[in-house]
């Protein structure tokens, strides 16, 4: 495992800066965001969670379940769990050096029995599916997969994963 103090310099500062920037933009973009939530919600098939009595547990991918060492900053410090490859629109065979969060599989086994799990990432689908397919080879964990196209775009590099897209299918108090 990697101690959080070993995060790349500036990551936390960038996170805080972007979070504050996002908060400051919301009042100005409220109408846009509400409209986009409706559009996103209409484009998703919620059938897999619609009639379930379980609470919905929405999980992020990067830095929650896994760490993709795309800049190879840990290559001399830790052994990768695997290296996966994906194709983007522009490039083929892009490597993903993958570090899986310790006890991730135990967590997913437990959580998938207690909750309906949804993976919601701001990553592009080709990249995310490569990793998710590796994590759940027999597709037993996640009821749904949501990607960058299901996020609200604010500006390059800044996407909102707004859980209100589920509000027609789940009460907000039943979403974690």
C-alpha positions, 0 to 999 in steps of 0.5 A: 500500500502507498501512504497518502503522504507519498501522493505526488506533490501538488495533487491535494492543492489541485484538488482543493483549488478545483473544488473551490472553483467548482463551488464558485461556479455552481450559482452561475451554472445552476440552470445549465446543470439542472438541464444537463442532469435531466438530459443525462438521466434520460440517456441512462438505462436504470433497469438494473436498479429500478426495482431493487430495495437495496441502497445504492452505493456509488463508487469512483474508480481512480484513486478509490478502487485503483491507482493507475500509475500513468506517469510511472511515478511509483515504478521504482517504489512498488510492484504493479498488480498488473499492466493493462492495455487499452485503445483510445480514439487516437492511440492503440495499446496504451499501457495502464500500470495498475495498483489495486487498493488493498482488500478491494476484492473483499470490500466488493464481495461484501458491498455487492451483497449489501448494496446495489453497486454502481461505478461512476467515473469521470474517465473515458469509457474505453479506459474505464472498461479495460480496468473494470473488466479486469476487476470483475471478470465475471461481472458480479459486482456492478449493476451499472457503469457510468462514465465521463459522458454521464458527468456534467462538463464544467471545463477541461479536466473538471467534471461533476458526477451529480448523483441527482441523475438517479433521483427518478429511480432512487430516493437521495437518502438511499444513495451512498 
